[in-house]
Amino acid sequence: MHAREVEEASLEVRRRRRRTAEAGLLFVATAVGAALAFPLAPALALPLAAGACLEGLVAGAALLGYRERVARLALEPAAYVLPEVNSYGSRLAEPGQRARLAAWISEILADVQVPGNLFLVDRVLRCAHELEALARDLAHPGARVQPACAVACSRLLTRTGESPLYNPRLPADELGLAVHRIRAGISI
């Protein structure tokens, strides 16, 4: 990511944050208006309540879009100059979050022979040693984990559509490469 791209991303994040706040305020105002109108004009309260519900959906969608943009930017080390990105990535790199990620990986490895898993068993078996090493590295108390690598690990485990751990349409080799890239950002 270049300085120009970081600046554009910063503007977009601020714009998304502002839209989310505006939608949230409009939702609250509409909901309060519906509540106040109910005893005085029940016929007016119903459309206001419907508007509040709709605005609540808009606010929720705006919040999800904002969070997703921050999460995607957190994969780029250059984007950590943005406070939202730095906060998000740093939170995932904390020891408690790393321990959760390590436990999740260990659980996947333990459940590899259990039928009905969402993850792709053949890929987990092929990368079992690398996944074990990743879990061990993440759980190590003295490990220093680059926030972008913690974010990449979290997305590998949680984003089924974009993760080679879950998505059979992605090349099988991508899982090993992803684990290798994540481990490259961990120093013990």
C-alpha positions in Angstrom: 0.0 0.0 0.0 1.4 3.4 -1.0 0.9 6.7 0.9 -1.7 7.8 -1.6 -3.7 4.5 -1.1 -3.4 4.9 2.7 -4.8 8.5 2.4 -7.7 7.3 0.2 -8.4 4.5 2.7 -8.3 7.0 5.6 -10.9 9.1 3.8 -13.1 6.1 3.1 -12.9 4.9 6.7 -13.9 8.4 8.0 -16.7 8.6 5.5 -18.0 5.2 6.5 -17.7 6.0 10.2 -19.7 9.3 9.6 -22.4 7.5 7.6 -22.7 4.9 10.4 -23.0 7.6 13.0 -25.6 9.5 10.9 -27.6 6.4 10.3 -27.5 5.5 14.0 -28.6 9.0 15.0 -31.5 8.9 12.5 -32.5 5.5 13.8 -32.6 6.8 17.4 -34.4 10.0 16.4 -37.0 8.0 14.4 -37.5 5.5 17.2 -37.9 8.2 19.8 -40.4 10.0 17.5 -42.4 6.8 17.2 -42.5 6.3 20.9 -43.5 9.9 21.6 -46.1 9.9 18.8 -47.8 6.7 20.0 -49.9 8.1 22.9 -50.7 11.3 20.9 -51.2 10.0 17.4 -51.1 6.2 17.1 -51.7 6.4 13.3 -48.4 8.4 13.0 -46.5 6.1 15.3 -46.8 3.1 13.0 -45.1 4.7 10.0 -42.5 6.2 12.3 -41.8 2.8 13.8 -41.5 1.2 10.4 -39.1 4.0 9.4 -37.1 3.3 12.6 -36.9 -0.4 11.8 -35.7 0.4 8.2 -33.2 3.0 9.5 -32.0 0.4 12.1 -31.2 -2.0 9.2 -29.4 0.8 7.3 -27.4 1.6 10.4 -26.5 -2.0 10.9 -25.5 -2.5 7.3 -23.3 0.7 7.6 -21.7 -0.6 10.7 -20.9 -3.9 9.2 -19.5 -2.3 6.1 -17.3 0.0 8.2 -16.0 -2.9 10.3 -15.3 -5.0 7.3 -13.3 -2.2 5.6 -11.2 -1.8 8.8 -10.7 -5.5 9.0 -9.6 -5.7 5.3 -7.2 -2.8 5.8 -5.7 -4.5 8.9 -4.2 -7.0 6.5 -2.0 -4.2 5.1 0.9 -3.2 7.5 1.0 0.3 5.9 -2.6 0.9 7.0 -1.6 0.7 10.7 -1.2 4.5 10.7 -5.0 4.7 10.8 -6.1 4.6 14.4 -9.1 2.2 13.7 -6.9 -0.2 11.9 -4.2 -0.1 14.5 -6.7 -0.7 17.3 -8.3 -3.6 15.5 -5.1 -5.3 14.6 -3.4 -4.7 18.0 -6.4 -6.2 19.7 -6.1 -9.4 17.7 -2.4 -9.6 18.4 -2.9 -9.5 22.2 -2.0 -12.7 24.1 -5.6 -13.6 25.0 -6.8 -13.3 21.4 -3.8 -15.3 20.1 -4.6 -18.0 22.7 -8.1 -18.2 21.3 -6.8 -18.5 17.7 -4.3 -21.2 18.8 -7.1 -23.1 20.6 -9.3 -22.9 17.5 -6.5 -24.4 15.4 -5.9 -27.1 17.9 -9.6 -27.9 18.0 -9.6 -28.2 14.2 -6.6 -30.6 14.4 -8.3 -32.6 17.1 -11.6 -32.9 15.2 -10.1 -33.8 11.8 -11.4 -37.4 12.1 -14.9 -36.3 13.2 -17.4 -36.3 10.3 -19.4 -33.3 9.4 -16.8 -30.6 9.8 -17.0 -27.4 7.8 -13.2 -27.3 7.2 -11.7 -29.3 4.4 -10.2 -32.4 6.0 -7.8 -33.3 3.2 -6.2 -29.8 3.4 -6.0 -29.9 7.2 -4.3 -33.3 7.1 -1.9 -32.1 4.4 -0.9 -29.0 6.5 -1.3 -30.6 10.0 2.4 -30.0 11.0 2.3 -26.4 9.8 -1.0 -25.8 11.6 0.4 -27.4 14.8 3.4 -25.2 14.6 1.2 -22.1 14.0 -0.9 -22.9 17.1 2.2 -23.5 19.2 3.7 -20.2 18.0 0.5 -18.2 18.7 0.2 -19.7 22.2 3.8 -19.0 23.1 3.8 -16.4 25.9 6.9 -14.6 24.6 5.8 -14.5 21.0 5.7 -11.2 19.2 3.0 -11.3 16.5 2.7 -8.7 13.9 -1.0 -7.4 14.0 -1.5 -8.0 10.3 -0.5 -11.7 10.7 -3.0 -12.0 13.7 -5.7 -10.6 11.4 -4.8 -12.9 8.6 -5.0 -15.9 11.0 -8.4 -14.7 12.3 -9.7 -14.3 8.8 -8.3 -17.8 7.8 -10.4 -19.3 10.6 -13.5 -17.2 10.3 -14.1 -16.1 6.7 -15.3 -19.3 5.1 -15.8 -17.8 1.6 -12.2 -16.5 1.3 -10.4 -19.1 3.3 -8.6 -22.1 1.7 -9.4 -23.9 5.0 -13.1 -24.0 4.1 -13.6 -23.0 0.4 -13.0 -25.9 -2.0 -12.9 -23.5 -5.0 -9.7 -22.0 -3.8 -6.4 -23.8 -4.7 -5.4 -26.4 -2.1 -1.9 -25.0 -1.9 -3.2 -21.7 -0.6 -3.7 -23.1 2.9 0.0 -23.9 3.3 1.0 -20.6 1.8 -1.3 -18.7 4.1 0.0 -20.5 7.2 3.6 -19.9 6.1 2.8 -16.1 5.6 1.2 -15.9 9.0 4.1 -17.7 10.7 6.6 -15.4 9.0 5.1 -12.5 11.1 5.6 -14.3 14.4 8.9 -14.1 16.3 9.7 -16.1 19.4 
